[in-house]
Amino acid sequence: MKTNATYFVNDPVRPLRYGEINLIDPPRRRLRGEPEKTGVEVHPVFCGFCGTDMELMHMGRRGELGPKFPAGQSRLINGHEGVVWVPSQNRFAIVLIRGGDSFDPTRFTEDETYFEYGCDGADGIFCDRGYFNPDMLLPLPEKYAGCKKLPLSLAKKLVFSDPYACAVFQHERMCDIGAAQNFRVVTAHEGLTGAAAMEKAVEYTFARTVIYGLGTTGLFIGDQIRRNHPNAKILFVARSGENTEKATFVKQILGCDYLSVGGLTEEETAAAVIKALGGRAAVFVGTSGAEAEHRVAFDHGVLGCNGIYNSFSLGPKVSFDSMPFGFRNHVIMASINFTRKHMEQAIRILSESSFDRLVELIDKEEFIADPISAYTDNIYAKGAPLKTAVIWNAEHIDLEA
């Protein structure tokens, strides 16, 4: 079957293109031990743009996309965030993007394989039609079962399902590591033992939280911490002004504090963070993609003794002085994954959230006319919206809801 789609190729000039291509439908499995299944035809309805797409475009310019293409192909349809319509099942769905010959595709081991729709080895959703494993088409919340037109406000919320699921996983991981890291501190300070000490240790982990960066990943992690730890002190730190939409969202919707450090040196930033936090951080989450993150945390002392550094940025190199690092009992963690249960939880939370106010639309015709320009001059240009999405199939969208 042919379809119109945007797709990546290896080309120094035009690594991202729009046009007609042949679809493939190889059998795929969701998990090890399950049968391989051919895909169910879906019609993408609402698609979000992810920074991964931008990186894949750069890789295409450098001729590095070969390992990312589906087997036997020299192109990859991009896109992994959004909502699709499943004609044969008469319903909307969200694609669970990771599967493979592994017990858990997000935590695969050396003898296991995985694929990611729109990212690695499998075509994504920026197309008029596509094929996806039927076991990986997750339903919308029950209250929306049977709806034939997707409310635009809901579509905007659900475009975040993939990154919000990452945040659910991040919170779970920080709880696991924080319990192990801090229960002996709690035992020493408060005399608690066993389950009581572990539970207290988790709360201790988030007592003073710094989230360095003001992108979607930071917002979602902050939202997860606030939902699960209402007494935590959470301070977002970024260069944006106090009155920007993102900063206002942090304060009004997430109930967190915000510190603008634009124009400050790293040393001045650290001092301002410690003052605003009322002490050194118990956990420091780096989400800005800037090299300054680890220096503010380690070199300038924002991360306190027994603190956890959660590296959630792609790009920066993290370093530390081993002497204070060891004596302060610091832990560095990193993971960018999620499981089906995290995705299902994200879908439920997002459907009742206010995150739709952070999404702006680009016209489909404008996007497909010149996808590269859309990415570089609009979607990821300086001053771009926090999140950009496109209505791919307006027939299935209720623009007034």
Disulfide bonds with the S-S distance in Angstrom:
none
